[in-house]
């Protein structure tokens, strides 16, 4: 009988979300240049911040540098967001569409484990945590949408209240017809046009 040759398992494209490494000097310089340019172009997201203050905090935080590098590499276009209600500073994926390299995932690990067939590569909540952050919640997503147009062709999973999640659902958001919508799906569902945006908080003296 002819020998059966088994093909190698298809690599998980999300493995890079676990492969954060300390950036060398050249990598850090490139990242800072990208972030600085985007910071300037998105000033309404952080009206009272200067890039010098942000950079001084960032250069002393190698783990955050590594997280931002992965967010950037997977299409998130992270930048600083100063939340209006309390002036907390976070790094957030602000790409126009949900990050290209982080789509087609279930909502969380429990949903992924419960799925019996056609499992995706993983789940949004777990990967957000591995990056050192969490998913945006409804209020944060609506605030960002008030300042810029996001997910006009895609959608993003949102941090879901336990009352909804315990019943098997999960929330996601998008913008259509110049209006932001918050919807629900089964938490085990996944779609090629749905990804997730990460929030990573950073403490600095902004005064």
C-alpha positions in Angstrom: 0.0 0.0 0.0 1.2 3.5 -0.7 2.5 5.3 2.3 0.2 8.0 3.6 1.9 11.2 4.2 0.1 13.4 6.7 0.3 17.1 6.1 1.7 19.3 8.9 -0.8 21.1 11.0 -1.8 24.5 9.7 0.1 27.1 11.8 -2.0 29.2 14.1 -1.6 32.8 12.8 -2.4 34.1 16.3 0.7 32.6 17.8 2.4 36.0 17.4 0.1 37.3 20.1 2.0 35.1 22.5 5.4 35.8 21.1 6.0 39.2 22.6 9.7 39.9 22.9 11.8 42.8 24.2 12.4 45.2 21.3 15.9 46.0 20.3 17.0 49.6 19.8 16.2 49.7 16.1 12.7 48.1 16.6 11.9 50.5 19.4 13.0 53.5 17.3 10.7 52.4 14.5 7.8 51.8 16.9 8.2 55.2 18.6 8.3 57.0 15.2 5.1 55.3 14.1 3.3 56.0 17.4 4.5 59.6 17.4 3.2 60.3 14.0 -0.2 58.7 14.8 -0.3 60.6 18.1 0.0 63.9 16.3 -2.6 63.0 13.7 -5.2 61.9 16.3 -4.9 64.8 18.8 -8.7 64.8 19.6 -8.2 61.5 21.3 -5.8 63.0 23.9 -6.3 66.8 23.9 -4.2 67.5 27.0 -1.3 65.2 26.4 2.1 65.9 24.9 4.0 63.2 23.0 7.2 63.9 25.1 5.3 62.9 28.3 3.9 59.7 26.8 7.2 58.7 25.3 9.1 59.2 28.5 6.7 56.7 30.2 6.8 54.3 27.3 10.6 53.9 27.0 10.7 52.7 30.6 8.1 49.9 30.0 9.5 47.1 27.8 6.4 44.9 28.3 4.1 47.6 27.0 6.5 48.2 24.1 6.2 44.6 23.2 2.4 44.6 23.4 2.2 47.7 21.2 4.5 46.1 18.7 2.2 43.1 18.3 -0.9 45.4 18.2 0.8 47.3 15.4 1.9 44.2 13.5 -1.7 42.8 13.6 -3.2 46.0 12.1 -4.5 47.7 15.3 -2.8 51.1 14.8 -2.7 51.7 18.5 -2.6 55.2 19.9 -3.3 57.0 23.2 -6.8 57.7 24.3 -7.6 60.0 27.2 -11.0 58.8 28.5 -13.3 61.8 29.0 -14.9 60.7 32.2 -11.8 60.3 34.3 -8.8 61.3 32.1 -7.4 57.8 32.4 -4.8 57.1 29.7 -4.9 54.0 27.6 -3.4 52.5 24.5 -6.2 51.5 22.2 -6.5 49.9 18.7 -7.8 52.8 16.6 -7.6 51.3 13.1 -10.5 52.3 10.9 -11.6 48.7 10.6 -11.2 46.0 13.2 -7.6 44.8 13.2 -7.0 42.6 10.2 -4.7 40.2 12.0 -7.2 39.5 14.8 -10.4 38.4 13.2 -12.6 35.2 13.0 -12.4 34.4 16.7 -15.0 33.3 19.3 -15.8 35.7 22.1 -14.1 33.9 25.0 -12.4 30.6 26.0 -15.6 29.1 27.4 -17.3 29.7 24.1 -14.4 28.2 22.2 -14.3 25.1 24.4 -18.1 24.6 24.0 -17.9 24.7 20.2 -18.0 21.1 18.9 -17.2 21.7 15.2 -15.3 24.1 13.0 -13.5 25.7 15.9 -11.6 29.0 15.1 -8.0 29.5 16.2 -9.0 30.9 19.5 -11.0 33.6 21.3 -10.9 37.4 21.6 -10.9 37.7 25.4 -7.9 35.4 25.9 -5.8 37.0 23.2 -6.6 40.5 24.6 -5.4 39.3 28.0 -2.2 37.9 26.5 -1.5 41.3 25.1 -1.8 42.7 28.6 -5.2 44.4 28.2 -8.8 43.8 27.7 -11.6 44.3 25.2 -13.3 47.7 25.0 -16.7 47.9 26.7 -19.8 49.5 25.3 -19.2 53.0 26.8 -15.6 53.1 25.6 -16.5 52.0 22.1 -19.3 54.5 21.8 -16.9 57.3 23.0 -14.3 56.4 20.4 -17.1 56.3 17.7 -18.1 59.8 18.7 -14.6 61.0 17.8 -13.9 59.0 14.7 -15.5 56.5 12.3 -14.7 52.9 13.2 -15.9 49.5 11.9 -17.8 50.9 8.9 -17.2 47.6 7.1 -16.3 45.3 10.0 -17.3 44.8 13.6 -15.5 44.3 17.0 -16.3 42.1 20.0 -17.0 44.1 23.1 -16.6 43.3 26.8 -19.9 41.8 27.7 -21.8 42.1 31.0 -22.1 38.8 32.9 -25.9 38.9 32.7 -25.6 38.6 29.0 -22.7 36.2 28.9 -24.2 33.8 31.4 -27.1 33.3 28.9 -24.7 32.4 26.1 -24.5 35.8 24.3 -21.8 38.3 23.7 -21.8 41.9 22.4 -20.2 43.5 19.4 -20.3 46.9 17.8 -20.0 48.5 14.4 -21.0 51.7 12.6 -23.4 51.8 9.6 -25.4 54.7 8.2 -23.3 57.2 10.3 -24.7 55.5 13.4 -23.0 53.2 16.0 -24.9 50.0 16.7 -24.4 47.5 19.6 -25.6 44.0 18.8 -25.5 40.5 20.2 -24.5 37.1 18.9 -23.9 33.7 20.4 -20.5 33.9 22.1 -19.3 30.8 20.1 -19.9 32.5 16.7 -17.1 33.9 14.6 -16.9 35.9 11.4 -14.2 36.9 9.0 -15.1 40.6 9.4 -15.2 40.6 13.2 -12.2 41.1 15.4 -11.4 42.8 18.6 -9.8 46.0 19.9 -7.6 46.1 23.0 -7.4 48.6 25.8 -4.1 48.7 27.8 -4.0 51.3 30.6 -0.8 53.3 31.3 -0.2 55.5 34.3 1.6 58.8 33.8 1.7 62.2 35.3 -0.3 64.4 32.9 -0.3 67.5 35.0 
